[in-house]
Amino acid sequence: MLSAMRDNLRYPIGEFVWQGALSASERNGLIEGIAAAPAEMRAAVDGLGDAQLDTPYRPRGWTVRQVVHHVPDSHLNSYVRFKLALTEDEPTIKPYDEARWPSCPIHG
C-alpha cells in the first residue's frame, strides 16, 4: 500500500507505457497539448505566492517552482537533442543529470 502511494506521488499521471505507433489524430492531439502547455502552466501558478511556489509537490520532491522551470528546460533539451540526432551523420546525444537541474543557480 505504501509503495503504491509512493509511486502515485512519483508518477502523478502514471508511468509511461508504450502503446505502439500513434495515429495522425493522436499525434496531432499531443502536439496541440504541448503547444497549450505554457499558457496552462502560467494559469496554474498565477497568483501563487513564494511560499506556495516553494512547496514540494510530494515528500522530498521538487517544489512547484522547480517543476515549472523543469518543464521548459526538459522540452528545450529534448528539442535540441532530437534536432542534432536528425541533422548529424553520427550524433552523440549528451546526457544530463536531470536531478541536479532544479538546484542550478539559474533557477533561483
Backbone bond lengths (Angstrom), bond angles and torsions (degrees), N, CA, C in turn:
res aa  C-N    CA-C-N  psi(-1)  N-CA   C-N-CA  omega(-1)  CA-C   N-CA-C  phi
1 M - - - 1.452 - - 1.525 110.43 -
2 L 1.343 117.63 -47.06 1.454 121.47 179.46 1.529 110.31 -62.89
3 S 1.324 116.21 -39.75 1.456 120.53 178.58 1.527 111.18 -62.34
4 A 1.319 117.32 -42.25 1.469 121.23 179.45 1.531 110.24 -64.07
5 M 1.339 117.00 -41.18 1.457 120.32 179.59 1.534 109.72 -65.66
6 R 1.336 117.35 -41.83 1.460 121.55 179.27 1.532 109.64 -62.51
7 D 1.320 117.60 -42.92 1.459 120.65 178.90 1.524 110.97 -66.48
8 N 1.335 118.03 -36.49 1.462 120.52 177.60 1.522 111.14 -63.83
9 L 1.326 117.11 -35.98 1.462 120.77 177.47 1.531 110.81 -74.86
10 R 1.330 115.65 -35.57 1.463 119.96 -179.27 1.523 111.38 -72.46
11 Y 1.320 116.16 -37.59 1.466 121.84 -179.10 1.523 108.68 -124.22
12 P 1.339 117.22 74.44 1.468 119.93 -172.95 1.527 114.02 -60.60
13 I 1.322 117.97 -23.77 1.467 118.93 176.00 1.524 111.06 -107.10
14 G 1.336 116.09 8.49 1.461 121.37 179.19 1.517 111.57 96.06
15 E 1.320 115.42 156.70 1.456 120.75 176.85 1.516 109.34 -72.71
16 F 1.330 116.15 151.02 1.456 121.39 178.17 1.523 109.77 -65.06
17 V 1.309 115.58 132.78 1.459 121.71 175.56 1.529 107.00 -129.85
18 W 1.337 116.76 117.88 1.456 121.60 179.35 1.519 108.87 -66.43
19 Q 1.326 115.97 126.78 1.463 120.53 -179.50 1.521 111.48 -119.26
20 G 1.298 117.30 21.38 1.446 121.49 177.69 1.520 112.22 91.87
21 A 1.317 114.32 -176.51 1.460 121.27 -178.02 1.530 110.79 -63.12
22 L 1.323 114.91 147.95 1.462 120.81 179.37 1.524 110.42 -89.25
23 S 1.302 114.90 149.76 1.463 119.67 171.14 1.528 107.59 -77.95
24 A 1.322 116.71 165.90 1.473 120.34 177.80 1.519 110.35 -60.02
25 S 1.311 117.19 -38.51 1.464 121.61 179.87 1.532 111.21 -65.74
26 E 1.330 116.66 -43.10 1.470 120.28 178.13 1.525 110.70 -64.19
27 R 1.324 116.63 -43.43 1.464 121.18 179.34 1.530 110.33 -61.87
28 N 1.336 117.05 -44.17 1.461 120.35 178.24 1.522 111.59 -62.07
29 G 1.320 117.35 -38.55 1.463 120.96 177.61 1.520 111.84 -63.21
30 L 1.323 116.63 -40.40 1.468 119.96 178.10 1.525 111.33 -68.18
31 I 1.325 117.34 -39.28 1.466 120.98 177.34 1.529 109.78 -62.74
32 E 1.322 116.94 -42.55 1.473 120.75 177.64 1.526 110.76 -62.70
33 G 1.339 116.97 -38.19 1.461 120.85 178.12 1.514 112.09 -64.05
34 I 1.331 116.79 -40.90 1.464 120.82 177.98 1.528 109.92 -66.35
35 A 1.322 116.72 -40.51 1.469 120.43 179.41 1.526 111.47 -64.36
36 A 1.328 117.09 -34.66 1.468 121.27 -178.57 1.532 112.65 -81.64
37 A 1.320 117.31 -16.83 1.465 121.43 -172.93 1.531 114.65 -56.66
38 P 1.328 120.89 -45.18 1.470 118.80 -178.56 1.531 112.87 -58.73
39 A 1.321 117.41 -45.81 1.472 119.88 -179.90 1.527 110.62 -66.21
40 E 1.320 116.92 -38.75 1.463 119.95 179.03 1.526 110.93 -66.90
41 M 1.332 116.80 -38.07 1.464 120.73 178.29 1.522 110.17 -65.64
42 R 1.337 116.49 -45.55 1.471 119.53 178.25 1.525 110.55 -59.73
43 A 1.322 117.20 -43.57 1.465 120.88 -179.81 1.532 111.07 -64.55
44 A 1.324 117.08 -36.13 1.463 120.79 -178.24 1.524 112.76 -66.38
45 V 1.334 117.25 -31.92 1.466 119.86 -176.78 1.528 112.86 -105.45
46 D 1.325 116.43 -2.65 1.463 120.24 179.85 1.528 110.30 -57.71
47 G 1.302 116.05 126.70 1.459 120.75 177.69 1.514 114.84 88.80
48 L 1.343 118.15 -5.74 1.466 119.25 177.80 1.522 109.54 -74.76
49 G 1.317 115.86 140.89 1.457 120.96 177.01 1.520 110.93 -87.04
50 D 1.333 115.93 174.08 1.457 120.69 -178.80 1.528 112.21 -57.17
51 A 1.319 117.53 -41.48 1.466 119.94 -178.88 1.532 110.70 -61.76
52 Q 1.322 116.90 -40.17 1.461 120.23 178.81 1.528 110.77 -69.66
53 L 1.326 116.71 -42.39 1.461 120.24 179.37 1.524 112.16 -65.47
54 D 1.320 116.97 -27.29 1.458 121.35 -178.79 1.526 112.98 -95.31
55 T 1.316 117.49 15.57 1.464 123.25 177.57 1.523 109.75 -92.60
56 P 1.329 118.41 127.11 1.468 119.93 176.04 1.531 110.10 -64.46
57 Y 1.326 115.59 144.25 1.459 118.66 179.86 1.526 111.82 -81.80
58 R 1.344 116.60 -11.05 1.462 122.21 174.25 1.524 107.87 -153.00
59 P 1.327 118.15 160.96 1.472 119.73 179.63 1.533 111.12 -54.37
60 R 1.323 116.21 129.70 1.464 124.45 -179.86 1.526 112.23 59.38
61 G 1.312 117.10 21.20 1.458 120.96 179.91 1.514 111.68 -99.10
62 W 1.299 114.81 -178.68 1.452 121.06 178.02 1.515 110.02 -69.22
63 T 1.318 115.45 155.15 1.461 120.18 175.90 1.535 108.89 -79.42
64 V 1.317 114.82 166.88 1.463 119.66 176.33 1.531 108.78 -57.03
65 R 1.318 116.93 -44.26 1.469 121.76 -179.93 1.531 110.63 -58.67
66 Q 1.323 117.16 -43.95 1.458 120.60 -179.16 1.536 111.37 -66.40
67 V 1.307 116.88 -39.09 1.467 120.20 178.10 1.526 109.91 -64.74
68 V 1.338 116.26 -43.77 1.466 120.49 -179.85 1.530 110.59 -61.22
69 H 1.318 118.58 -36.52 1.464 121.30 176.90 1.523 111.57 -76.77
70 H 1.327 116.56 -33.88 1.468 120.49 -177.06 1.532 112.26 -64.91
71 V 1.313 117.91 -39.94 1.466 120.60 -174.81 1.533 111.67 -58.19
72 P 1.340 119.85 -54.44 1.474 116.99 178.24 1.529 112.88 -66.36
73 D 1.337 117.25 -34.35 1.471 119.28 175.69 1.525 110.13 -57.78
74 S 1.311 115.66 -47.92 1.459 121.26 -177.97 1.519 111.28 -64.42
75 H 1.327 116.96 -42.66 1.462 120.48 179.49 1.532 110.80 -64.63
76 L 1.329 116.78 -41.41 1.459 120.07 178.70 1.526 110.52 -63.77
77 N 1.325 116.88 -46.29 1.463 120.51 178.00 1.522 110.70 -58.35
78 S 1.307 116.63 -44.77 1.459 120.84 -179.43 1.529 110.76 -62.10
79 Y 1.319 116.32 -46.38 1.464 121.17 179.70 1.527 110.96 -57.56
80 V 1.319 116.70 -49.75 1.462 120.98 -177.68 1.523 110.40 -64.82
81 R 1.314 117.35 -42.61 1.462 120.61 -179.08 1.528 111.01 -63.14
82 F 1.334 117.26 -42.80 1.464 120.13 178.39 1.524 110.84 -66.93
83 K 1.328 117.22 -41.54 1.461 120.38 -179.31 1.522 110.17 -62.55
84 L 1.316 116.66 -43.62 1.467 119.56 177.25 1.527 110.93 -62.92
85 A 1.323 117.11 -41.74 1.462 120.49 -179.85 1.529 111.53 -63.28
86 L 1.319 116.59 -33.31 1.469 120.58 -178.31 1.522 113.80 -84.88
87 T 1.338 116.97 -17.13 1.466 119.20 -174.09 1.520 114.07 -113.20
88 E 1.310 118.54 -3.86 1.459 121.03 178.97 1.521 109.62 -110.96
89 D 1.334 115.90 148.62 1.463 120.19 179.38 1.525 111.90 -69.44
90 E 1.322 116.25 -40.66 1.468 120.82 179.49 1.522 108.38 -133.19
91 P 1.331 116.42 75.05 1.467 119.08 -175.07 1.523 112.93 -70.05
92 T 1.307 113.78 144.42 1.459 121.18 171.48 1.520 106.16 -112.48
93 I 1.305 116.30 116.65 1.456 120.17 -179.80 1.520 107.84 -88.59
94 K 1.313 115.97 110.55 1.461 121.20 -177.90 1.526 110.14 -76.78
95 P 1.319 116.63 121.83 1.467 118.76 175.73 1.529 109.96 -76.19
96 Y 1.315 116.07 164.57 1.460 119.99 174.76 1.525 108.54 -141.60
97 D 1.312 116.00 154.73 1.461 121.98 -179.32 1.520 108.49 -83.73
98 E 1.320 115.92 89.88 1.465 122.58 -176.27 1.530 112.30 -56.28
99 A 1.324 117.21 -35.92 1.464 120.96 -177.10 1.525 112.17 -66.32
100 R 1.330 118.08 -24.88 1.472 120.81 -178.86 1.519 113.08 -86.06
101 W 1.324 118.69 -14.91 1.456 121.16 -175.70 1.518 113.92 -62.72
102 P 1.334 120.34 -38.06 1.477 118.18 -178.22 1.513 113.12 -64.24
103 S 1.326 118.83 -24.27 1.460 120.36 -178.70 1.528 111.89 -94.80
104 C 1.312 116.34 2.48 1.471 121.01 178.11 1.525 108.90 -61.02
105 P 1.349 118.48 136.34 1.476 120.98 -176.35 1.523 113.85 -54.36
106 I 1.300 118.97 -28.91 1.466 121.09 -178.37 1.536 111.27 -64.24
107 H 1.330 117.95 -23.54 1.452 121.23 -179.16 1.523 113.57 -86.76
108 G 1.282 116.71 -0.97 1.457 120.08 176.67 1.460 111.33 84.67
